[in-house]
Amino acid sequence: MRIIVKIIDSMNDWIGRAASLLMIPLVLISAYEVMMRYVFSRPTIWAWDLNIQIFAAIIMLGGGYTFLKNGHVRVDVLTSQLSDKQKQIIDLMTPLFLFAGTLVLMIQGWDMAWMSFKIRETVATVWAPPYYYMKMLVPVGAFLLFLQGVSELIKSIIVFTGKKAGE
């Protein structure tokens, strides 16, 4: 089970770090657009659409990474008064909600993305770039989050059962 955790964690770590590099073109395109719009009075028709697509990729591909790094919002006020054992039990139960949500996102997201691809949907702007690439990120991102949920559940089981490394 530990090998599964290591593979999933490594994959989400690598994908999350790679997705974070998309911040560079996002910032550069934004700076270029600001310069073109306010310095030269020549705004582009493509910068905003491209930034939306890049940002969508960062968000969807970074969900599993954020979960790996414990960066998602938690409502600790509900669990702060519980014992460690009670917190471990909650940690064992909460992935069920994650799995339900990510499964819906994977299934419905795939249907939405496939329909968008079939009709060659484009963004409703002057530039009109393809929209289906962004929609394809929904099931991919949900899958990465689902996998990280599996990894976190396995880690919770290991902690709950008290197994040591190598067992």
C-alpha positions as CSV (number, residue, x, y, z in Angstrom):
1,M,0.0,0.0,0.0
2,R,2.9,2.3,0.7
3,I,4.1,2.0,-2.9
4,I,0.7,3.2,-4.1
5,V,0.9,6.2,-1.8
6,K,4.4,7.0,-3.1
7,I,3.4,6.8,-6.7
8,I,0.2,8.9,-6.3
9,D,2.0,11.5,-4.1
10,S,5.0,11.7,-6.5
11,M,2.7,12.1,-9.5
12,N,0.6,14.8,-8.0
13,D,3.7,16.6,-6.7
14,W,5.2,16.6,-10.2
15,I,2.0,17.6,-11.9
16,G,1.4,20.4,-9.4
17,R,4.9,21.8,-9.7
18,A,4.6,21.7,-13.5
19,A,1.2,23.4,-13.4
20,S,2.6,26.1,-11.1
21,L,5.1,27.0,-13.9
22,L,2.1,28.1,-15.9
23,M,2.1,31.2,-13.6
24,I,5.0,32.6,-15.6
25,P,3.1,32.9,-18.9
26,L,0.0,34.0,-17.0
27,V,1.9,36.9,-15.5
28,L,3.7,37.7,-18.7
29,I,0.6,37.7,-20.8
30,S,-1.2,39.9,-18.2
31,A,1.7,42.4,-18.2
32,Y,1.8,42.4,-22.0
33,E,-2.0,43.1,-22.2
34,V,-1.7,45.9,-19.6
35,M,1.1,47.5,-21.5
36,M,-0.6,47.2,-24.9
37,R,-3.9,48.5,-23.4
38,Y,-2.7,51.4,-21.3
39,V,0.6,52.4,-22.8
40,F,-0.1,51.9,-26.5
41,S,-3.9,52.0,-26.5
42,R,-3.9,48.8,-28.6
43,P,-5.5,46.0,-26.5
44,T,-5.3,42.5,-27.7
45,I,-8.3,40.2,-28.5
46,W,-6.6,37.1,-27.2
47,A,-4.9,37.8,-23.9
48,W,-7.9,37.6,-21.6
49,D,-9.1,34.3,-23.2
50,L,-5.6,32.8,-23.0
51,N,-5.3,33.8,-19.3
52,I,-8.6,32.2,-18.5
53,Q,-7.4,29.0,-20.1
54,I,-4.0,29.0,-18.4
55,F,-5.6,29.8,-15.0
56,A,-8.1,26.9,-15.5
57,A,-5.2,24.6,-16.1
58,I,-3.4,25.8,-13.0
59,I,-6.6,25.3,-10.8
60,M,-7.6,21.9,-12.2
61,L,-4.2,20.4,-12.4
62,G,-3.2,21.7,-9.0
63,G,-6.1,20.3,-6.9
64,G,-4.4,17.0,-6.2
65,Y,-1.1,18.8,-5.3
66,T,-2.9,21.2,-3.0
67,F,-4.6,18.2,-1.2
68,L,-1.1,16.5,-1.0
69,K,0.3,19.6,0.7
70,N,-2.8,20.0,3.0
71,G,-3.6,23.3,1.4
72,H,-7.4,22.9,1.1
73,V,-9.7,24.7,3.5
74,R,-10.6,22.8,6.6
75,V,-13.1,23.6,9.3
76,D,-10.8,22.9,12.2
77,V,-13.2,24.6,14.6
78,L,-15.4,21.4,14.4
79,T,-12.6,19.0,15.1
80,S,-10.4,21.0,17.5
81,Q,-12.1,19.7,20.6
82,L,-11.9,16.0,19.5
83,S,-9.4,13.5,20.7
84,D,-6.7,12.2,18.3
85,K,-8.6,8.9,17.8
86,Q,-11.8,10.8,17.0
87,K,-9.9,13.0,14.5
88,Q,-8.5,9.8,12.9
89,I,-12.0,8.3,12.5
90,I,-13.1,11.5,10.8
91,D,-10.1,11.4,8.6
92,L,-11.1,7.8,7.6
93,M,-14.7,8.9,6.8
94,T,-14.2,12.2,5.0
95,P,-12.7,10.7,1.8
96,L,-16.1,9.1,1.1
97,F,-17.4,12.6,0.4
98,L,-14.4,13.4,-1.7
99,F,-14.8,10.3,-3.7
100,A,-18.5,10.9,-4.3
101,G,-17.8,14.5,-5.5
102,T,-14.9,13.6,-7.6
103,L,-16.7,10.7,-9.3
104,V,-19.5,13.1,-10.2
105,L,-17.0,15.6,-11.6
106,M,-15.2,12.9,-13.6
107,I,-18.4,11.4,-15.1
108,Q,-20.3,14.6,-15.7
109,G,-17.1,16.5,-16.6
110,W,-16.2,13.8,-19.2
111,D,-19.7,14.0,-20.7
112,M,-19.5,17.8,-20.9
113,A,-16.0,17.8,-22.3
114,W,-16.9,15.1,-24.9
115,M,-20.0,17.0,-26.1
116,S,-17.9,20.2,-26.3
117,F,-15.3,18.4,-28.3
118,K,-17.9,16.8,-30.7
119,I,-19.4,20.2,-31.5
120,R,-16.0,21.9,-31.5
121,E,-17.2,24.4,-29.0
122,T,-15.4,27.7,-28.9
123,V,-15.3,30.5,-26.3
124,A,-17.9,33.2,-27.1
125,T,-15.5,36.0,-27.7
126,V,-14.0,37.7,-30.8
127,W,-10.9,35.5,-30.7
128,A,-13.1,32.3,-30.1
129,P,-10.4,29.8,-29.1
130,P,-11.5,26.2,-28.6
131,Y,-13.3,25.6,-25.3
132,Y,-13.2,21.8,-25.1
133,Y,-9.5,21.8,-24.0
134,M,-10.5,23.7,-20.8
135,K,-13.5,21.4,-20.3
136,M,-11.3,18.4,-20.6
137,L,-9.4,19.6,-17.6
138,V,-12.4,19.0,-15.3
139,P,-12.4,15.2,-15.4
140,V,-8.6,15.2,-15.5
141,G,-8.3,17.4,-12.4
142,A,-11.1,15.4,-10.6
143,F,-9.2,12.2,-11.3
144,L,-6.0,13.7,-9.9
145,L,-7.9,14.8,-6.8
146,F,-9.6,11.4,-6.5
147,L,-6.2,9.7,-6.6
148,Q,-4.8,11.9,-3.9
149,G,-7.9,11.1,-1.9
150,V,-7.0,7.4,-2.2
151,S,-3.4,8.2,-1.1
152,E,-4.7,10.2,1.9
153,L,-7.1,7.5,2.9
154,I,-4.3,4.9,2.8
155,K,-2.2,7.2,5.0
156,S,-5.1,7.6,7.4
157,I,-5.6,3.8,7.6
158,I,-1.9,3.4,8.3
159,V,-2.1,6.0,11.1
160,F,-5.3,4.5,12.5
161,T,-4.0,1.0,12.6
162,G,-0.7,2.1,14.1
163,K,1.4,0.3,11.4
164,K,5.1,1.3,11.3
165,A,7.2,1.9,8.2
166,G,8.0,-1.4,6.6
167,E,5.1,-3.4,8.0
